[in-house]
Amino acid sequence: MEFHSSQAFTSYLKSVHARTRRLILVIPPSELEWRPLEGNFSYGDIIRHLASIERYLYAEMARGGENLYSGHGVELANGFEGVLAYYDRLHEEAVTIFSSLSDEALGKKIMSPAGVEITMWKWLRAGLEHEIHHRGQLYLMLALQNIPTPPIFGLTSEEVRQSSKV
């Protein structure tokens, strides 16, 4: 998927974010810092990471700044309500930055933190792919704890199979 307008990108970003946020809301607050294995991200770590990296890496670099990502620890936000507020606040800040980009800017090159030149719209797409990757982790972690999750696009795999003509 290519993005040639900031409006098209922010519209799609908001839909991706809404699906991730809907999933976050099923995490039991008492399980926020649960992790599948020692050394792995907790639910809270993933949510803080998504918020911080969207705002302080992807958005900051999109507007010509530098990588300001400082991690995902509980010192950034603690407790379910605090983490959700952090997630929402940083997302809104990022959307404001992304919305301010000119359509022309999406075709320009920027330097990634890895020192690789990349077209802006590809950089933004990488941010979306990053969020989707971590959303998949959240789904798996919830499944490991036998916590029901919402279907991503309205139907479960079982419901899709039932409607199959095969």
Secondary structure, DSSP 8 states (H G I E B T S, - for coil): ----SHHHHHHHHHHHHHHHHHHHTTS-GGGTT--SSTTS--HHHHHHHHHHHIIIIIIHHHTT---------TTT--SHHHHHHHHHHHHHHHHHHHHHS-TGGGGSEEE-TTS-EEEHHHHHHHHHHHHHHHHHHHHHHHHHTT-----SSS--HHHHHHT---
